[in-house]
Amino acid sequence: MLATRDFERVFARGGLVPGPFFLIRYLKRSRPESRFGFVVSTKVSKKAVERNTLKRRLREIARGATPFLSTGYDYVFIMKKTANKTPFAVLKENAAQALQKVR
């Protein structure tokens, strides 16, 4: 999990991969393992239950995305409003396509 300073570093110096359901910010790091952070604001949903559900879905996507990942990166997924009612399979496919663009 990323700390606040890690989020700030990714936002300040990282690259961006846009998508219809989320944005992926990424930054190369010196260590070989990849780390993930997730941002689901109240603009996406006012209900904490829905925001937490989206975060759980993203965590599961990140666990299963290992074949698509470039190692040694920090990734931050920023959810958009359109992701709120999107089926899990569609989010997963979209994430795999977006993660392949990170190099």
FENCOR-V968278 format. One line per field, one symbol per residue. psi: psi as a letter, one per 40 degrees, with the letter a starting at -180 (. if undefined). Layout:
BEGIN
psi=???
END
This chain:
BEGIN
psi=iiidddddddddeiihhiiddiihiihhieidiiiiihhhieddhehddddddddddddddddeeddeihifihhhhhiideedehidddddddddddddeh.
END
